[in-house]
């Protein structure tokens, strides 16, 4: 069975890049009837926090990226890392290093001055440390004895064959002085113990993979398949940051984005299915494969994300959208009886919205007391408009309340006063909604209902 994972560090919120990685790993498992595991890599205790753990869980839940196992925390597995470390020591693939931070700093500076790549020089390798006495008061780290010769090669599921010379790798740390595992050791033990078959992660981890493969081989662990997906850059080609929109996933929820729209957009950041731009999560799972993941970085485009969100709003069920808006605004003083049927109003308004917040703001205007700016009054509600407004209002009182009949009343009044549509429609919009931009005015009048529409017109006319 295919098993994938997402393994964030709880040192902050879940951002767009992490969410895209989680999406690909989740979709690959779902596509193949496999399992998706959530692991929290919390060994950096100084920076990890429970608030960040909760932010990650909330973001995953909102996006609908459900997991089959977890969350599994690395700090609950310290004894297991030590157990595997002892296996490496016993097989002479690991050794204790007593070099102090100050000594390592001097070593790197000396290498840089000599034009060399800074790397651990193996001073505490068993062959090099014969006769050396471990200094007192130094908590040693455990280092992996990396092979001196040969290459590390793997067929990356996204990038193809990658080969790295062991001469480029040094003896990296497995266990820190406090006994916690480093990233390159912890993930090997975790991925093996959790029977992961595919490791799908960002390509910023490509340089870690050869180190991890060497640990797998030293332990005689079965290798998973690796796939490294491209980074997400800003539209200026720079590393994605807050100024590009790299905020918490939950910020997109607060800004009125639908989770399926965010997933749709993230899916297209580095993967494609022909020319399909808008699709459901079910379609994505059905279509997804790693063969069509791009090798080059993707560029984040906030405008395209908003467009995608608008398309998903258009496709969403009107009752579903109405329920979301009510849920967001029930904590405020909104009288939902003081306006038209919300789902029917949504049907009229949603084609213009690119966020739920836009849609909510447009809809709420129909449930609040009419507020007309002085500027709009002076421009559109002049005294010369009063006769046609009275004529139209009176014709409405007895007409059958149906859009076509209302439209006929509008045409009749315009013909009687020899005016054009905007000269009546704009004052009507203001008196009925307080807004200068609305869907078709006959549709709005029908939706408001006879009593509400006439009451608003009468109130507005009394002030002219």
N, C-alpha and C positions, 0 to 999 in steps of 0.2 A: 504493500500500500504506500502511495506517495504521501510523505509528511513534510510540510514546510513550517517555517516559523517566522515570527517577527519578534525582535529582541531589543527594544528600546532601553536607553539608560534614563532613569527618572531624575534628570538634572534640569528639567525645564518642561515646557509644554510640548505637545506633539505638533510639529510643523508640517508644511506641505510636502517637503522632501521625504520625511519619515512616513507620512500617510501614503504617498505613492508607492514606496517600497512595500509597505504592509499590504496595500491593495493588490500588487502583483503576486506576492506570495500567497495571499488569501485566494485570489482568483485561480491560480495554478492548482492549488489543492482542490478547490471546489470543481474545477473543470474535469479533473481526473478522479473524482469521487474519493479524494484523500482526506487528510486531516491537517488542520492549521493550529499551531501551538503558539501561545503568547508567553514569552519569557521576559522577565524584568532583570536587567543587568545592573544591579544596585551595589556593586562592590566599592564604588567610589563614595564612601560614606560621608565624606565632607560635603559633597555637592548633591547627593541624593536626598530626596525629601518625599514624605508621604503625600504632600500636596501635588507634587509632580506625578506620582504614581496615579493618583485619582484623576488628574487632568488627562493622562494618557488613556485610562480606562473609559472616561467619559467621552473622549474623542472617538475612540474605536467603536463604542456603543452607538454614538450618534451617526457615524458613518455606516453602521450596519455591518462592520467587519467582525462577525462573530467567530469566536475561537472554540476549539474542541477540548483543549487542555490548557490549564493555567488560570490566572497568571502564576508562573513558577519564578521564585526569587532566588538569585544566586547566593545571597547571604544565608539561605537555609541549607546550602549544600557545601559549606566549608570543609566538613569532614571528608566529603567525597573528593574534593580537589587534593587534599593532603594524601589521601589514599592513592590516587593516581600519580601524584608527585613521587611518592615512595617507590612506585613501580618504575618510574624513569630513573630514579637514583640507583635502584637495584640493577637496572640494565645498563648502567654507566652512560645514560643519555642526558643526565642532569647533574649539576654539582652546586655546592654552596659557594657564594661569592661574598667576600668580606670587604670589598672596596667601598670606601666611604663616598658620600655625595661630593665632598670636596676633591677627593682623588679623581673621581670621574670627570669633574669639571676641568681640572688641570689637564687630564688626558685628552679631552676633546679639544681644548684650546690649542694644545701642542700639535694635534693632528691638523687642525685648520691652518695654523701658521705654516705647516709643511705642505699645504695644498692637498691634504688627504681628506677623504670623506670621514667625518666623525663616526666612530663605531667602537664598541667594546673590544679591547685588545686581548681578551682571553687570559688575563694575568692570574686568575684563580682557577683556570682549567687544571684538572689533576696533574697533567704532565708538566704544566708550567709552575705549579705551586708546591713541588716536592721540597720538603724541609721548611716551608713557611708555617709559622704559628699564627692561627687566627687571633686577631687583636681582641682585647677585652672591650666590652661595652658596645660592640657593633652588632646590630641585628642583621644577620646575613640575608641575602635574597637568594632564591633558587634560580639558576640559569639553565637554559636548554643548551645542550652541546650540539650545535648545528653541524651537519656534515661539512667537511672542508672542501670536498670536490663534488663534481657532478652538477646536474641541473634538476630543477623542479619544473615539471610541465603538466598542464591540465587543459582539457578541451572545455573552455568556458561556454556556457549555454547561450551567452549573448555575444561575447567578443571573439569566440573561436579559440584556436590554440594559443596559449600563453606560456612562455618558457623564461625562467629566471635562473641564473647561475647561483649556486650555493656560495660562491666567492663574494656575492653581493650581500649576503646575509650574515649577521653576527649572532652571538650567543645572547638571545633576548631573555628577559626575566619571565619566569613562570609564576613564582610566588613572591610577593613583596615581603618586606621585613615583618609586617604584622600578620602574615599568613594568608592574606587575601590573594586571589588569583588575578593575574593581568588579563586583559582582553583576549590575547592570542592563546592563552592556555584555557581560560574558562570556557570559551566557546567550543573548543574541541571536545572537552569533557562533556559539556551540556549537549551538544549536537549528537555526539555518539550515544550518550545515555538515553536521549529522547528519540532515538531511532530515526533521525531526520534523513530523508533521502535527497532533498534538494535544499540548498542554501541560496536563497535569492536575496541579494542585498545591494547597496549602493556601490558604485565603482570606486569610491574613496577607500574601499577595503581591498582592492586588488593587491596592493603591496603587502597586506597581511596574509593573504592566502598561501603563498609559498611557505611561510613560516609555519602556518597551521598544518599544511600537508606534511611537512617534515615531522611534526609531533604525531599526527595520525600514524605515519609509517613507523615511528619509533615505538608506538604502543600496539602496533598490529591491529589498529582499528580500521574498519571499512570506510573508505572515503565516500562522502556524499557528492552529488553533482553540484557544481558551483555556477551561478549565473550572476554577473555584476551589471546592474542596470545603470544607465548614464545619469549624471548629475542634472539638477535643474538649475539653470542660470536665470538671472534677471534679463529683461529685454535689452539691456545694454551689454550683455555678454559677461557681466561680472557675477561673482558668487551670490546666490540668492540671499537677501537680507530683508529686514523689516521694511526698508524703503521700497522694496519691490513687491511687498505684500506677503512676505514670509512671516505671517503671524500665526498665533495658535489656531488650530483647526476649529476650536470652539468659537473663535472670533467670527468665522464665516457663518456659523449658526446665528450668532447675535446680529450679524449684518444682513440677515434675511436670505441666506442661501439654502437651497434644498440639498440634503445629503447626496441624493442621487445625481444632482447636477455637479457637485464637487467631485464625486467619483468619476463621472463621465469625463470631466475636464482633465482630471489627473491621469485617467487611463490614456488619454490622447497625448499626454506629455511624455513622449518617448515610444509610443506604440501606435499602430494604426491598423484599421481593417478596411482596406480600400479607401473610398472617399467618404465613408460613413462618419458623420460628425456627432450626431445625436443618437444615443441608444440607451437602453435600460441596463440595469446591472445584470439582469438575467441574460440579455444578449451579449454583454461583455464576457461573462463567464463562459458562455457557449463558444465565443469567437477567440478567446485569449490563447495565445501561445507565445513562447519566448523567441521563436524564429523571426517575429515581426517587431521585436523591440529594437529600437535604433541603437547604434553604437556611439553616436555623437550626442553631446548634451542637448537637452531640451530647454526652451526659453519660456519662462513664465510670462503670461500676458493677462493682466487683470481685466482688460476690456473684453477679451475673448471669454474669460471665466464668467463675466456678467452676462454676456450674450448667451452662453450655454445655460446659465441659470434661467434667463428669460424664456428660452425654448422649452425647458422642463416645466416652467410655470404654465406655459400655454397648454402643454400636454397633460397637466395634472387634473385630477377630478375636482370639480368646483366645490363639492361638499368637503372634500379633504382639505382644500385650501382654506375654506371658511372655518373649519374646525381649528386649523393652525392659528388663524388670526384671532379667533375667540380665546384660545388658550393663552396667547401672548398678551391679550389686553383685558382679560377678565379681572386682573388685579387692579385695573384702573376703573374709573367711574364711566362706564360705557353702557348706555341703555340700548340694548340690541333690539328693543321693541320700537324704538323711535326712528325707524328707517325701513328700507325695503328688505326683502329676504336676502340675507347676506350671500348665499351661494349663487343666487341669480345675479346679484350685483357683481360678484367676482367674475362671472361669465362675460360681462360687458367690459370689465376693467383689465383683465389679466393680460390681454394681448399687448398692452403698453408697458407692462411692468418688467423690470429686470431683477427685482428682488422682492421678497415678501414684505420688507419694510416699505418699499414703494407702493406695493399693492395695498398694504394696511393703511398707509397714509391716505391713499386715494379713496379707499372704502369708508374710512372713518368720517370723512367730510359729510357723508350722507346720514350720519347718526348724531351729528352735533348741531347746535344752534347755528343758523346762518350768520356768517361774519363776512361782510363785504368791505373791502378797503376803500378809503376815501378816494384814492386814485381811480379805482374801477368805477366807482359811483359817478364821478365827474365825467369819465370818458364814455361809459356805456348806458348809464341809467339817467339820461337827460329827460327833461319834462316832455319833449316832443315825442318820446317813445311811449308815453303813458296811454294815449288813445289806442294804439295797436295792442298793447299789453292787456288793456281792459277788454277789447274786442275778443282777443284770443281766449282770455280767461273765461269770459261768459260763454263762448262756444264750447268750452270743455265741460261745462256743468251738466250738460244733457247728452253728451256724446257717449257712445258705447266705448268702454275703457279697453281699447285694443290699439296696438301700435299703428296699424294702418289708418284707423279712424283719427287718431291723434295727428298723424302726419297730414291728413286731409284738412284738419282744422288749421294747421300751420300754413298750408298752401292757400287756404281760403282767406286768412287774415292778410297774408302777404299780397295777394291779388287785390284785396279791397283797398289797401293803403299804398299799392304800387311800390313796395319795398323789396329788397333782396334778402335772402336767407340770413346772412350774418347780422343784419340789422334787427332781426327779431331773436335769433338763436342766442346771441351773446347776452342780451338782457335776461332772457329766460334762464340761461345757465347760472347767472349770478343770483337771481331771485330764488332759484330752486336748490342750488348747491353751494353758492358762494365762490364758485370757481369759474375761470374763463375757459378752461379746457376740460371737456368731458367726452364720453362716447356720444353717439347720435342722440340729439336732444329728444326725439320722439321716443326712443328706447328708454331714456332716463325717466321721462314723464310717466310712461307706462309702468315702470318698475317702482316708482315712488308710490303709486296708487292714487286713486281719485282724491280721497280726503286729505292726504298729506300734501299732494301737489297743489291742490286748490288753497289749502291753508297757508302754504308758503307764498304762493302768488298773491293772495289777499293781503298778507302781512307786508310783503314787499311793496305792493301798490299803495298801501296806506301811508308809506313813508316818502312816496314820490311827490 
